[in-house]
Amino acid sequence: MADKLIIFDTTLRDGEQSPGASMTRDEKLRIARQLERLKVDVIEAGFAASSNGDFEAVQLIANTIKDSTVCSLSRANDRDISRAAEALKGANNPRIHTFIATSALHMEKKLRMTPDQVFEQAKQSVRFARNMVSDIEFSPEDGYRSDMDFLCRVIEAVIAEGASTINVPDTVGYAIPELYGEFIKTLRERIPNSDKAIWSVHCHNDLGMAVANSLAGVKIGGARQVECTINGLGERAGNCSLEEIVMAVKTRKDYFGLEMGIDARHILAASRMVSQTTGFVVQPNKAVVGANAFAHASGIHQDGVLKARDTYEIMRAEDVGWTANKIVLGKLSGRNAFKQRLQELGVQMESESEVNAAFARFKELADRKSEIFDEDILALVSEENVTHDKEQFAFVSLSQHSETGERPHASIVFTVAGLEVKGSSEGNGPVDASLKAIEAHVKSGAEMVLYSVNAISGSTESQGEVTVRLQNSGRVVNGVGSDPDIVVASAKAYLSALNKLQSKADRVAAQG
């Protein structure tokens, strides 16, 4: 394994801990399938013991994914581990990832346990898990801020009990690259049986160094697994970004000298799917997957790229799924061409009925927009997936009037449990009026904490993608809607968020 870097994706577990980023079971499965197409080595599907919903999601993914290892997180106790093992029964390659805090601060303030108690519980939990599955990962939570001597004692013991992967988290994003790399190296040098396990890094981005810290853990520390998420999704400032790690190691193979199994051509499709599902928009200047990642505005840069791409581009856009292709549509555009384009974009439909539904939306959009770009296709397919689940609220139609000097007014028709209702309201603008028209009937009482608009492609014909974040009774949810009409997209996003508020799945936050 010395020359292979294992990519461990935790989008569905740690990424989901972002406020508002919780996903349904079917949404998790769709993303897991995309991660499998990306050839991710390990998919952390969730935290099976946290809720019935998470258990069912882990179980469904374990029964469906065949090529990637499917992992469930568990705290270091018998109940969590048993629940994880039960959820993973159908997996081809199951892994249990168990953790317990080892920093003095966490042991005293959070666990209220002595170091000796933590040591014994870590050992016993790995021993218990090892009797259920052969692949066990152990994480000392807040490992980077833990006492080195105590950490060495714990890790040596859990490896002796059968832990095959040791993950050292920088749980609060406190690390500096050189120091973190040396920290991992010192642990490996001091622990007598360190060669019996694969070493892993898990870095948070609170100081903006999650990717740099992870790469230092690999290069200096000798780690051979990186835990990361699509788009760097995660609580607070997020996690280490999968696309950045993968392309750094691929682009600088001369330096890292490592192989990976990742098929990078599916990165963009995965990024788009996660963004659309969670409502967390990718910033335009985000490395690898941002809209401007391969754009050149400077005249000098443009001239250089036209003469020789490698003057200013260190990787090819098409290597991560970007393409300059577009489909110019009319009413005669064919289903086969659409289906072929979906395949080229790495989108896999589960059935012909899903293809037909997506194609119908495609034709509807073609009637309203002269050119359909790849971004439009990915957006409408993602929206079809998101709205495929049974909904309490669904958009039907909207009319609004806005004129300088007059107060805007909107009327909207939408369904509630399948029955059409109509709402009307005035507002400060057409969007405000439309959302107030919905709320006047629904009376959710939710507070809007975010409203953002993102153009899916260039030009004034572009579809707008709107994200609405609502908060109610401690729950935070995101809703996403897309349409060439921003007001309609806003109404769709608001209804999408209301649907998520209807879901009462309990969650127990975990940190690894």
Secondary structure by P-SEA (a helix, b strand, c coil): cccbbbbbbcccccccccccccccaaaaaaaaaaaaaacccccccccccccaaaaaaaaaaaaccccbbbbbbbcccaaaaaaaaaaaccccbbbbbbbbbcccccccccccccaaaaaaaaaaaaaaaaacccbbbbbccccccccaaaaaaaaaaaaaacccbbbbccccccccaaaaaaaaaaaaaaccccccbbbbbbbbcccccaaaaaaaaaacccccbbbbbccccccccccccaaaaaaaaaaacccccccccccccaaaaaaaaaaaaaccccccccccccccccccccaaaaaaaaacccccccccccccccccccccccccccaaaaaaaaaaaccccccaaaaaaaaaaaaaaaaccccccaaaaaaaaaaaaaaccccccccccccccccccbbbbbbbbbbcccbbbbbbbccccaaaaaaaaaaaaccccccccbbbbbcccccccbbbbbbbbbbcccbbbbbbbbcccaaaaaaaaaaaaaaaaacbbbbbbbcc
